[in-house]
Amino acid sequence: MNQLELKNLSVCLRNNENRIILNDISFSLGEGESLSIIGESGSGKTTIARSILRLIDNNLLIKSGCILFEEKDILKLSENELTKLRGDSICFLPQESLNYLNPLIRCGDQIAEVLIIKRKKSKNEVYDEVLFFLSLCGFNDPEEIYNKYPFELSGGSRQKVLFAMTNIIKPKLLIADEPTSSLDLVSEKEILNLLIKFKSDHKQSLIFITHNILIAKDISQKVMILKNGTIEEYGLTPEVFENPKSEYTKELIKNASYQI
């Protein structure tokens, strides 16, 4: 059974339904599977991610289609049902940590707040749990990280804190939206290793959004190539890389190989 299934999803501008942002998007994801969505800026990658959580911009409108998660249509859920789904069963890991971390609150308290809200625990109850999770994320001195503010950390460390916030409740599905795009190579590798480890340890499903086709090849079982809001190619990763059907996909692979 598929855990997540998009069927003929189309998104347009709210004030101009002829301006299509996503055109007839369909794909499925089984429990514990990983899918990379690959495309240039403006191709619609993030709109797919935000549509799954019903968090698209106000100027956009989901025109047609359905989004099934564990056989329930997300587009038909009530606000209360959506609130429980977001940050619990499905979590979103963005790329710009400074835009999502509160500069006035210590990093550890921001992670603890997730458990306090979602698991109804007290701050004292979750303190050791947060420290342990920070250590799992590769921090040698988790207590020091707990007490720091976001601006006191490097970009890579902030992204790991954000990773801790989105994973400490062990969501069934993680949507990672170019989480390594602004990081140095060392930090990029650390985040990718964390994604792979948590997926394996917790049988977590993963949607990885990227413009880097080489990263997608390493991290995902399925790939979807997106161009101008339309699927150019979709299939198992080895098949797409070994026998691409779309000229656009062939060009992406050729250029990526050239860069190596």
C-alpha positions in Angstrom: 0.0 0.0 0.0 1.2 3.5 -0.8 1.8 5.8 2.1 1.5 8.9 0.0 -0.1 9.3 -3.4 -0.7 12.4 -5.5 -3.3 12.0 -8.3 -3.5 14.5 -11.1 -2.6 17.5 -8.9 -2.8 20.9 -10.7 -2.1 24.3 -9.1 -2.8 27.6 -10.7 -2.7 31.3 -9.8 -5.7 32.2 -7.8 -6.6 35.2 -9.9 -5.8 33.6 -13.2 -6.6 29.9 -13.6 -5.0 29.8 -17.0 -1.6 30.4 -15.4 -0.7 26.8 -14.4 2.0 26.3 -11.8 1.7 22.5 -11.5 0.2 20.5 -14.3 -1.3 17.1 -13.6 1.3 15.8 -11.1 1.0 12.2 -10.1 3.3 10.0 -8.1 3.3 7.5 -5.2 5.6 6.8 -2.2 5.6 3.6 -0.2 6.4 3.4 3.5 10.1 3.9 4.1 10.7 4.8 0.4 12.6 7.9 -0.8 11.8 10.1 -3.7 13.9 13.0 -5.1 12.2 15.7 -6.9 14.7 17.4 -9.3 14.3 20.6 -11.1 15.6 24.1 -11.6 14.4 27.1 -9.6 10.8 27.9 -10.5 10.0 24.4 -11.7 7.4 23.8 -9.0 9.3 21.6 -6.6 8.5 23.6 -3.4 4.9 24.1 -4.5 4.5 20.3 -4.6 6.0 20.1 -1.0 3.7 22.8 0.3 0.7 21.4 -1.4 1.1 18.1 0.5 0.9 20.1 3.7 -1.7 22.5 2.4 0.7 25.4 2.9 0.8 26.9 -0.6 1.0 30.7 -1.0 -2.2 32.7 -0.8 -1.9 33.7 -4.4 -2.1 30.0 -5.5 -5.0 27.7 -5.8 -5.2 23.9 -5.9 -7.3 23.5 -9.0 -7.8 19.8 -9.2 -6.5 16.4 -8.0 -6.1 14.7 -4.7 -3.3 14.1 -2.2 -3.8 10.8 -0.3 -1.8 10.1 2.9 -2.5 6.7 4.4 -5.6 6.7 2.2 -7.0 10.0 3.5 -7.3 13.0 1.2 -5.3 15.8 2.8 -7.3 18.3 0.7 -10.4 17.3 2.5 -9.1 17.3 6.1 -10.4 19.8 8.7 -8.1 22.4 10.2 -7.9 20.3 13.4 -6.9 17.2 11.4 -4.4 19.2 9.5 -2.8 20.6 12.6 -2.3 17.1 14.0 -0.8 15.9 10.6 1.7 18.8 10.3 4.7 18.4 12.4 3.6 15.0 13.6 3.0 12.5 10.8 4.5 14.8 8.1 7.4 17.2 8.8 9.0 19.9 6.5 12.7 20.6 6.6 13.4 23.9 4.8 16.7 25.2 3.5 17.2 28.6 5.2 17.6 27.9 8.9 17.7 31.6 9.8 14.3 32.1 8.4 12.8 29.4 10.5 14.7 29.6 13.8 13.6 32.3 16.3 16.7 34.4 17.0 15.5 35.3 20.5 15.0 31.8 21.8 17.7 29.3 22.7 18.1 26.4 20.2 17.4 23.7 22.7 14.2 25.4 23.9 13.0 25.6 20.3 13.5 21.8 19.9 11.9 21.2 23.3 8.8 23.2 22.2 8.0 20.6 19.6 7.7 17.9 22.2 5.8 20.2 24.6 3.2 21.0 22.0 3.0 17.7 20.1 3.6 15.2 23.0 2.1 17.3 25.8 5.2 17.0 28.0 6.7 19.6 30.4 9.9 21.4 29.7 11.7 19.5 32.5 10.5 16.2 31.1 12.0 16.8 27.6 15.3 18.4 28.6 17.3 15.1 28.6 15.5 13.9 25.5 16.6 17.0 23.6 20.2 16.6 24.7 20.2 13.0 23.6 18.7 13.9 20.3 21.3 16.7 19.7 24.0 14.1 20.3 22.4 11.8 17.8 22.6 14.7 15.3 26.4 14.8 15.7 26.9 17.5 18.4 29.8 16.6 20.7 28.6 19.0 23.4 24.8 19.0 23.2 24.3 21.0 26.4 26.3 23.9 24.9 24.3 23.8 21.7 21.1 23.7 23.7 22.0 27.0 25.4 23.1 28.9 22.2 21.1 31.2 20.1 20.8 30.5 16.4 23.1 33.5 15.4 25.9 32.0 17.5 26.0 28.9 15.4 27.4 28.2 11.9 25.1 27.5 9.0 25.7 23.8 9.2 25.1 23.6 12.9 21.9 25.7 12.5 20.7 23.2 9.9 21.3 20.3 12.2 19.3 22.1 14.9 16.5 22.5 12.4 16.8 18.8 11.5 16.5 18.0 15.2 13.3 20.1 15.4 11.7 18.3 12.5 12.8 14.8 13.5 12.6 14.6 17.3 9.0 13.3 17.1 10.0 10.8 14.4 7.5 11.7 11.6 6.4 9.1 9.2 7.3 11.3 6.2 9.9 14.0 6.0 9.9 16.5 3.2 13.4 18.1 2.8 13.4 21.2 0.6 17.0 21.7 -0.6 18.3 21.4 3.0 21.9 21.5 1.8 21.8 24.2 -0.9 23.6 26.9 1.1 26.0 24.7 3.0 29.7 23.9 2.6 30.6 20.4 1.4 31.4 19.1 4.9 28.1 20.3 6.4 26.2 19.1 3.3 27.6 15.6 3.8 26.6 15.7 7.5 23.0 16.6 6.7 22.8 14.0 3.9 24.2 11.3 6.3 21.6 12.3 8.9 18.8 12.0 6.4 20.0 8.5 5.3 20.5 7.4 8.9 17.1 8.5 10.2 15.3 7.1 7.2 17.0 3.7 7.8 16.6 3.7 11.6 13.0 4.7 11.7 11.7 3.4 8.4 10.9 7.0 7.5 9.7 8.0 4.1 11.6 10.9 2.5 10.8 13.4 -0.2 14.1 15.1 -1.1 13.8 18.3 -3.2 17.0 19.3 -5.0 18.4 20.8 -8.2 21.5 18.6 -7.8 20.9 15.4 -9.7 24.0 13.7 -8.3 22.8 14.0 -4.8 19.4 12.6 -5.8 21.1 9.6 -7.3 22.8 8.8 -4.0 19.9 9.4 -1.7 16.7 8.2 -3.3 15.1 5.1 -4.6 12.8 7.0 -7.0 13.4 10.2 -8.9 11.0 12.7 -10.6 12.3 15.3 -13.0 10.3 18.4 -13.0 10.3 21.2 -15.6 8.0 24.2 -15.7 5.5 22.5 -13.4 5.3 19.3 -15.5 6.8 15.9 -14.9 9.5 15.2 -17.5 10.4 11.8 -16.1 9.5 9.6 -13.1 10.7 6.2 -12.1 13.1 4.1 -10.2 16.5 5.9 -9.8 18.7 3.2 -11.5 16.3 3.0 -14.5 16.1 6.7 -15.0 19.9 7.2 -14.8 20.7 4.2 -17.0 17.9 4.7 -19.5 16.6 8.2 -19.5 13.7 8.8 -21.9 13.4 12.6 -21.7 15.9 14.8 -23.6 15.8 17.1 -20.6 16.8 14.3 -18.3 19.6 13.2 -20.6 21.0 16.8 -20.6 20.9 17.0 -16.8 22.8 13.7 -16.5 25.3 14.7 -19.1 26.0 18.0 -17.5 26.2 16.5 -14.0 28.7 13.8 -15.3 30.7 16.6 -16.9 31.0 18.4 -13.6 32.4 15.3 -11.9 
